[in-house]
C-alpha cells in the first residue's frame, strides 16, 4: 500500500473512533471546559430567564441573561441516571435583576 493511503486510513480510523466515543457519551466531560460560565449580567428584570447552565442531563436551569446559551458540542451520556424533579412552569419564585445579576428570589 502507498504511504499516503496508509496515513489516510489511520486518520479515517481515528475520526471514526472519536465519533463512536462521542455517540456513546464518553467525551461529555469535555463540555465542562467548553461551555463556559453562565452570563448572569442584567440591567432590568426582563434581561433574565431560566435556562440550562450546564451540559448535564439533569440540569434544571438557573437565572441567567436571556441572550446567553450553554455550548455543549459533545453528546451527554445519561443511561441509568436518576434526576431530581425540576420546578414546573408554575414555580414559586421570581426572576429578578438584583445589583446587575440575575437571581431567583
Secondary structure by P-SEA (a helix, b strand, c coil): ccaaaaaaaaaaaaaaaaaaaaaacccccccccccccccccccccccccccccccccccccccccccbbbbbcbbbbbccccccccccccccbbbbbcccccccc
